[in-house]
């Protein structure tokens, strides 16, 4: 597989690891999102323990307002964090 295909597979696996613990296996609840943020993003997103920050992240991600985060919404988060935090993009500024 190419690097991009591997990256896609890893994103799906990470999402699947946390989704469905509290219902629909194709979405993340707020608790599942919190666990994913804490375990997978660690220092990149230090506010995962801050309830107000987590509520804001969840609200901003849940673009269709169904009270869950689907894979498309999750990928938007990953894309934004990559652009905000990765040194490749920071050097461009």
SULFENJO-V753958 format. One record per residue. N is the residue number from 1. PHI is phi in radians with two decimals (999 if undefined). OMEGA is omega as a letter, one per 20 degrees, with the letter a starting at -180 (999 if undefined). Layout:
N:PHI:OMEGA + N:PHI:OMEGA
//
This chain:
1:999:r + 2:-1.31:r + 3:-1.05:a + 4:-1.17:r + 5:-1.12:r + 6:-1.10:r + 7:-1.09:r + 8:-1.09:r + 9:-1.10:r + 10:-1.13:r + 11:-1.10:r + 12:-1.11:r + 13:-1.10:r + 14:-1.12:r + 15:-1.08:a + 16:-1.11:r + 17:-1.05:a + 18:-1.88:a + 19:-1.31:r + 20:1.44:r + 21:-1.21:a + 22:-2.14:r + 23:2.40:a + 24:-1.02:a + 25:-1.32:r + 26:-1.78:r + 27:-2.43:r + 28:-1.90:r + 29:-1.36:r + 30:-1.08:r + 31:-1.15:r + 32:-1.15:r + 33:-1.08:r + 34:-1.04:r + 35:-1.09:r + 36:-1.07:a + 37:-1.05:a + 38:-1.13:a + 39:-1.46:a + 40:-1.75:a + 41:-1.89:r + 42:0.73:a + 43:-1.16:a + 44:-1.08:a + 45:-2.25:a + 46:-1.14:a + 47:-1.58:a + 48:-1.15:r + 49:-1.58:a + 50:-1.47:a + 51:-1.03:a + 52:-1.13:r + 53:-1.13:r + 54:-1.09:r + 55:-1.04:a + 56:-1.16:r + 57:-1.05:a + 58:-1.07:a + 59:-1.08:a + 60:-1.19:r + 61:-1.30:a + 62:-1.33:a + 63:-1.15:r + 64:-1.62:r + 65:0.98:r + 66:-1.74:r + 67:1.13:r + 68:-2.69:r + 69:-1.96:r + 70:-1.56:a + 71:-1.09:r + 72:-1.06:r + 73:-1.17:r + 74:-1.09:a + 75:-1.12:r + 76:-1.07:r + 77:-1.08:a + 78:-1.05:r + 79:-1.08:r + 80:-1.10:a + 81:-1.12:r + 82:-1.06:a + 83:-1.22:a + 84:-1.42:a + 85:-2.03:a + 86:-1.38:a + 87:-1.01:r + 88:-1.00:a + 89:-1.50:r + 90:-1.13:r + 91:-1.14:a + 92:-1.28:a + 93:-1.30:999
//
